[in-house]
Amino acid sequence: MCEQAGFAPFGFGYRRCPGEQFTIKVFEDFLRKVWADNIEFGKLEIPDPERVPIGPGQVVTDDLGFSRSG
């Protein structure tokens, strides 16, 4: 996101969009959990993985998994 004078589509500082603040906090908690529990992500060897929508006009292959290391 471009943060410069005169450009504030979601507001500045504490006046930012509540949805944006929520999303940032969710990812912050998620990344802390991943780090604290040594969770590793990897590509799964699935012969025919399903394709799943993740956003408007965006579809990805569902072939990622995770596990706790050591």
C-alpha positions as CSV (number, residue, x, y, z in Angstrom):
1,M,0.0,0.0,0.0
2,C,1.3,3.4,-0.9
3,E,1.5,5.7,2.1
4,Q,2.3,9.2,1.0
5,A,0.8,12.6,1.5
6,G,-2.8,12.8,0.1
7,F,-3.2,9.0,-0.3
8,A,-5.1,7.3,2.4
9,P,-7.8,4.9,1.1
10,F,-8.0,3.1,4.5
11,G,-7.2,6.1,6.7
12,F,-4.1,6.8,8.8
13,G,-2.9,5.4,12.1
14,Y,-5.7,4.5,14.6
15,R,-8.3,5.7,12.1
16,R,-7.6,2.9,9.6
17,C,-10.3,0.7,8.2
18,P,-11.5,-1.8,11.0
19,G,-11.5,-4.6,8.5
20,E,-7.8,-3.9,7.6
21,Q,-6.9,-3.8,11.3
22,F,-8.6,-7.1,11.9
23,T,-6.9,-8.8,9.0
24,I,-3.5,-7.5,10.2
25,K,-4.1,-8.8,13.7
26,V,-5.3,-12.2,12.5
27,F,-2.1,-12.6,10.4
28,E,0.0,-11.4,13.2
29,D,-1.4,-14.0,15.6
30,F,-1.1,-16.7,12.9
31,L,2.6,-16.0,12.3
32,R,3.4,-15.9,16.0
33,K,1.7,-19.3,16.4
34,V,3.6,-20.7,13.4
35,W,6.9,-19.4,14.9
36,A,6.2,-20.6,18.5
37,D,5.1,-24.1,17.5
38,N,7.8,-24.6,14.8
39,I,5.2,-25.3,12.1
40,E,6.6,-26.0,8.7
41,F,4.7,-25.8,5.4
42,G,5.3,-28.0,2.4
43,K,3.9,-29.1,-0.9
44,L,2.0,-32.4,-0.8
45,E,2.5,-35.0,-3.4
46,I,-1.2,-35.5,-4.4
47,P,-1.9,-37.0,-7.8
48,D,-4.9,-34.8,-8.6
49,P,-5.2,-31.9,-6.1
50,E,-8.5,-30.0,-6.0
51,R,-8.6,-26.4,-7.2
52,V,-10.1,-24.0,-4.7
53,P,-11.2,-20.4,-5.0
54,I,-9.4,-17.9,-2.7
55,G,-10.8,-14.6,-4.1
56,P,-12.5,-13.0,-6.9
57,G,-11.1,-14.5,-10.1
58,Q,-8.4,-16.3,-8.2
59,V,-8.2,-20.1,-8.0
60,V,-5.3,-22.1,-6.5
61,T,-4.3,-25.8,-6.3
62,D,-4.9,-27.2,-2.8
63,D,-1.6,-29.1,-2.4
64,L,-0.1,-27.4,0.7
65,G,0.2,-29.0,4.1
66,F,1.8,-28.3,7.4
67,S,3.4,-30.2,10.3
68,R,5.2,-29.4,13.5
69,S,8.9,-29.9,13.4
70,G,11.1,-31.5,16.1
